[in-house]
C-alpha cells in the first residue's frame, strides 16, 4: 500500500529551527515526503494561496493528504500518533511522564530564552555567522538554559531519556547557538549537543542548508 502524500513547507534557506524539527521527525519516521520552499523574504507566506493552507501563515506547515497543520511541536506530535510504534520510530518517550517532560522542553525552547534566539540566530549554526558578545540579557538567558539542561542530564546517557527523542534535536539546536558562537558552555553539555548533531536525520538537514549556500 502506498503512503499518503505528505508535503513539508519550509523556509527557502533552510534556516528555520522549527522546520528542521519537523524535517528530522519525518526522516526518523522513514515516510516519504516532498519539501516545498516558501520565500519568507518575498512574503510568499502572506499570499492568499499559502494563507489558505496555513492557519498561522508561518513555516513549517505540513500537508498530509487534505489535512494541513502548522506549528512544529503540534506537527511532530501528530506524526507520532499517525505513524506510531512499533511500525515506526517513536519521536517521544513511551513513558507518560518522560513524554510530558519532552513536550515541556519543546514548549520552553519555543516560548522562552528570547535573547538567545535574537542574539544567536540560526545563521550562527547554518551560515557560520560570528556574532558579537552576548548582552547581559543574553548571558542571563544562557545561564538559565545551561542550568536547566544540567538538571535534565542523567549520568552516562547521551540522550535526555536514555533513548533519542525529538526534544534532543530541539535542545541541541538551542545549545549549538551558544556552542558555535564560541560562548562558554560546560564541556559535558557541548559534547551532548555535538553528539546529537551527528544523527543521520540532522546531517541530512545540514546538507540541505549547506547546499543552498553554495
Phi and psi in degrees as a GROMACS rama.xvg file:
@    title "Ramachandran Plot"
@    xaxis  label "Phi"
@    yaxis  label "Psi"
@TYPE xy
-74.106  151.141  UNK-2
-78.5538  149.447  UNK-3
-61.6571  152.084  UNK-4
-71.2826  132.14  UNK-5
-128.165  132.656  UNK-6
-125.799  131.979  UNK-7
-109.305  120.244  UNK-8
-90.8967  125.616  UNK-9
-125.501  159.493  UNK-10
-63.6356  149.25  UNK-11
-73.2303  -17.2407  UNK-12
-97.5204  -5.4439  UNK-13
58.8615  44.9664  UNK-14
-104.185  -14.0575  UNK-15
-70.808  123.672  UNK-16
-67.4935  -25.5202  UNK-17
-79.7769  -36.7618  UNK-18
-64.5566  -41.7103  UNK-19
-56.5211  -42.3043  UNK-20
-58.9734  -44.1493  UNK-21
-72.132  -40.0179  UNK-22
-57.8964  -47.776  UNK-23
-60.6573  -42.5445  UNK-24
-59.6738  -44.1835  UNK-25
-65.3061  -41.2074  UNK-26
-64.0396  -41.0852  UNK-27
-64.9926  -35.0508  UNK-28
-72.1267  -23.2998  UNK-29
75.2757  23.2988  UNK-30
-96.4681  149.152  UNK-31
-76.0563  141.166  UNK-32
-154.958  158.67  UNK-33
-103.79  144.928  UNK-34
-107.646  121.455  UNK-35
-117.569  107.255  UNK-36
-71.2346  144.473  UNK-37
-123.392  125.722  UNK-38
-83.4571  96.922  UNK-39
-66.1988  -37.5733  UNK-40
-60.8513  -31.8536  UNK-41
-93.8524  9.95375  UNK-42
61.4117  30.9072  UNK-43
-62.3935  -27.9761  UNK-44
-70.1865  -15.0242  UNK-45
-95.7775  -5.31339  UNK-46
-73.9546  157.952  UNK-47
-58.1619  -41.9747  UNK-48
-61.2257  -43.6787  UNK-49
-74.983  -35.3103  UNK-50
-61.6082  -33.2359  UNK-51
-70.8353  -27.6072  UNK-52
-84.9109  -42.4029  UNK-53
-110.624  121.805  UNK-54
-59.8726  -39.1161  UNK-55
-94.2073  -11.6991  UNK-56
60.1144  32.726  UNK-57
-124.704  173.876  UNK-58
-111.801  147.617  UNK-59
-80.7757  155.163  UNK-60
-129.487  138.153  UNK-61
-109.973  131.591  UNK-62
-113.018  115.698  UNK-63
-117.548  102.988  UNK-64
55.9983  -112.8  UNK-65
-106.441  10.9677  UNK-66
-105.362  125.36  UNK-67
-113.55  147.296  UNK-68
-149.438  134.625  UNK-69
-114.554  173.32  UNK-70
76.2081  117.561  UNK-71
-60.2502  -44.0861  UNK-72
-69.5355  -32.9927  UNK-73
-63.7364  -38.6043  UNK-74
-67.9039  -44.7523  UNK-75
-66.7192  -35.6353  UNK-76
-65.2442  -41.2  UNK-77
-61.2337  -47.1376  UNK-78
-60.4798  -36.816  UNK-79
-69.7261  -28.1298  UNK-80
-81.3508  -40.0747  UNK-81
-73.4761  -42.6396  UNK-82
-109.307  76.4698  UNK-83
-91.4852  158.639  UNK-84
-67.2685  152.538  UNK-85
-89.7687  -1.1926  UNK-86
-75.0888  -23.4088  UNK-87
-131.248  155.407  UNK-88
-60.5014  137.987  UNK-89
-79.0067  137.432  UNK-90
-90.154  -20.1373  UNK-91
-127.067  153.364  UNK-92
-58.3053  148.432  UNK-93
-75.068  -32.6361  UNK-94
-64.4781  131.946  UNK-95
-61.7931  -42.1717  UNK-96
-69.8451  -39.8713  UNK-97
-66.0228  -38.5223  UNK-98
-63.5893  -41.4971  UNK-99
-63.9821  -39.9138  UNK-100
-64.6309  -39.3969  UNK-101
-61.6637  -40.9319  UNK-102
-68.4248  -35.2653  UNK-103
-60.5268  -45.1223  UNK-104
-61.0947  -45.4007  UNK-105
-59.7102  -45.3988  UNK-106
-63.7237  -40.3883  UNK-107
-61.6009  -47.2814  UNK-108
-64.6964  -26.4194  UNK-109
-89.9496  -19.2868  UNK-110
-115.389  -9.63725  UNK-111
-131.459  -175.925  UNK-112
61.1362  33.1837  UNK-113
-56.6562  -39.8078  UNK-114
-58.3072  -34.868  UNK-115
-66.2897  -46.1436  UNK-116
-64.3219  -33.981  UNK-117
-77.3604  -42.8319  UNK-118
-89.4298  -15.7079  UNK-119
-130.605  69.3223  UNK-120
-62.9306  167.823  UNK-121
-69.8468  -7.17151  UNK-122
-63.6771  -26.3866  UNK-123
-60.4347  -41.1335  UNK-124
-82.1069  -47.7946  UNK-125
-95.9188  -14.8195  UNK-126
-127.819  3.87313  UNK-127
71.6252  21.3883  UNK-128
-60.4329  137.143  UNK-129
-107.152  100.885  UNK-130
-84.7522  165.458  UNK-131
-71.7597  175.288  UNK-132
-60.5038  151.988  UNK-133
-63.8895  146.408  UNK-134
-72.6941  174.667  UNK-135
-60.2308  -39.5114  UNK-136
-65.4287  -38.4426  UNK-137
-65.9192  -40.6301  UNK-138
-63.7551  -39.1477  UNK-139
-64.9275  -44.3579  UNK-140
-63.6861  -39.8863  UNK-141
-63.9522  -43.0205  UNK-142
-63.376  -37.766  UNK-143
-65.3115  -43.3965  UNK-144
-61.9734  -48.669  UNK-145
-63.8497  -41.1282  UNK-146
-61.6045  -39.92  UNK-147
-66.1632  -41.9226  UNK-148
-64.797  -40.347  UNK-149
-61.7637  -31.2772  UNK-150
-71.7012  -28.3784  UNK-151
-81.7687  -29.836  UNK-152
-64.5012  141.833  UNK-153
-114.289  126.764  UNK-154
-55.1109  131.511  UNK-155
86.9958  -2.6376  UNK-156
-104.103  138.955  UNK-157
-94.4382  -9.54969  UNK-158
-121.916  163.46  UNK-159
-61.3842  -39.1975  UNK-160
-121.876  25.2681  UNK-161
88.4164  -19.7757  UNK-162
-145.437  154.123  UNK-163
-59.5509  144.133  UNK-164
-144.089  168.82  UNK-165
-63.431  -25.7929  UNK-166
-65.5197  -27.6133  UNK-167
-61.9876  -44.6881  UNK-168
-64.017  -45.3523  UNK-169
-63.1248  -42.9936  UNK-170
-68.3448  -41.4108  UNK-171
-61.1321  -37.6495  UNK-172
-63.6166  -44.7303  UNK-173
-62.6793  -41.5258  UNK-174
-65.6782  -37.8202  UNK-175
-69.6432  -17.8071  UNK-176
-59.0422  -37.9839  UNK-177
-83.0096  -47.4897  UNK-178
-58.3217  -47.9798  UNK-179
-76.5024  -14.9334  UNK-180
-86.3425  -6.77734  UNK-181
83.9705  15.3374  UNK-182
-74.254  152.44  UNK-183
-67.139  120.848  UNK-184
-134.932  131.588  UNK-185
-52.4879  142.631  UNK-186
-55.9029  -42.5281  UNK-187
-60.8896  -39.5816  UNK-188
-72.4514  -40.564  UNK-189
-63.0174  -38.2811  UNK-190
-64.1441  -38.8193  UNK-191
-60.7996  -47.8124  UNK-192
-62.1001  -40.7514  UNK-193
-63.7118  -43.0584  UNK-194
-60.2247  -44.1735  UNK-195
-63.8975  -29.9806  UNK-196
-73.3679  -11.037  UNK-197
-88.876  -6.8971  UNK-198
-63.5342  140.231  UNK-199
-56.7296  -42.7997  UNK-200
-64.8745  -35.7571  UNK-201
-69.1721  -43.7738  UNK-202
-59.9349  -34.5379  UNK-203
-66.4775  -37.8645  UNK-204
-67.3473  -43.8849  UNK-205
-60.1569  -36.3573  UNK-206
-65.7255  -38.7102  UNK-207
-60.7045  -48.3609  UNK-208
-63.63  -41.7884  UNK-209
-64.4772  -40.8841  UNK-210
-63.5674  -34.7263  UNK-211
-66.7844  -29.1908  UNK-212
-83.4662  -12.3924  UNK-213
